[in-house]
Amino acid sequence: METRTLQVNPEDTGTRLDAWLAGQLPDVTRSAAARLCEEGRVCREDGTALAKNYRLRGDETLLV
């Protein structure tokens, strides 16, 4: 999978990361999104890895 940059919108605030990723990436199921998080392959722009149960803050940029 190639690296993708995804922008979180303010209306997504409070949504679980794994569920949001599954909605943003059509080829990725929620369980696959959770695995990406567990493998440390989802992070903020500063390189901080995010857990699958991370709640989105809105208006942030994520790298997958």
HUPEPE-V434444 format. One record per pair of residues at least 12 apart in sequence whose ideal C-beta (glycine too) atoms are under 6 Angstrom apart, sorted by sequence separation. I is the first residue (numbers start at 0). J is the second residue. D is the distance in Angstrom with one decimal. If there is no record, write none. Layout:
BEGIN
i & j & d
I & J & D
I & J & D
END
This chain:
BEGIN
i & j & d
17 & 29 & 5.4
20 & 32 & 3.8
36 & 50 & 5.9
17 & 32 & 4.4
36 & 51 & 3.9
17 & 33 & 4.4
44 & 60 & 5.1
5 & 23 & 5.7
33 & 51 & 4.2
42 & 62 & 5.4
41 & 63 & 5.2
16 & 49 & 5.7
17 & 51 & 4.2
16 & 51 & 5.9
19 & 55 & 5.9
15 & 52 & 5.8
16 & 53 & 4.3
13 & 54 & 5.4
14 & 55 & 5.0
12 & 55 & 5.9
11 & 55 & 5.0
12 & 57 & 3.6
11 & 57 & 5.9
7 & 55 & 5.1
9 & 57 & 4.0
9 & 58 & 5.4
7 & 57 & 5.8
7 & 59 & 4.8
6 & 60 & 5.6
5 & 61 & 4.9
4 & 62 & 5.8
3 & 63 & 4.9
END
